[in-house]
Amino acid sequence: MWSVGCILYELAHRKPLFYGESEIGQIFKIFKCLGTPSEKLWQGSTELPEMKMTFPKWSVNGNENLVKLCSNFSGCPEAIDLLTQMMQLEPSKRISVKAALAHPFFKDIKMNEDEEMNEFTDSHIEIARSFIPYNH
């Protein structure tokens, strides 16, 4: 859902949400906006393989910062709400795909009567396989 949130932002604003010249530059932009992970906010974050205790510590209101960055969503509180739920640092706190599809942001998109959000058909699987190298 993190990647979907980044793409949603980029489509609406025509620029990346967290642009960095390098991996560490991008990580620091994320932490500066959303806050540096800590055990208090994300249990187990200090045990992540690439997490360094020497990283700068930003203690911020990430949702507030995201709202400030979303100038093109100013007239659409549903878009801001969906994006903030997608852009949670801790993966378990992010909105699920099923919940995102049922989010008010998509209220005007009608589903085909025969479609179920929780079922994949053979055609869905074939479409997915067409995008991914697949070895039998």
C-alpha angles and dihedrals in degrees: 000000000000091000092046089053091051090050093046090053093045093050092052098041102030092229136078118272094222109022115180133171089223140011092267091046090053093046091051091050089052093048092045090054101036102023132258110284116253133178088253093058100030117021109219095019093119089057094058109120097240098035110115124198087216093066113115113266113234114182106189143139099262096190091051091050092049091052090053090053094050101078092148090055094054092110094045115063089175091063092050091047093050093046094050090051091051095046100060111134094221108069094215090059095055122103114263122242091248092050091046091053089051092047117122089245087076097042094118094053110094120212121219109260091238095054123096118197092218099049129077118205127208088259091057090052092048091050091050091048090053089063098044127060102248127195118193 
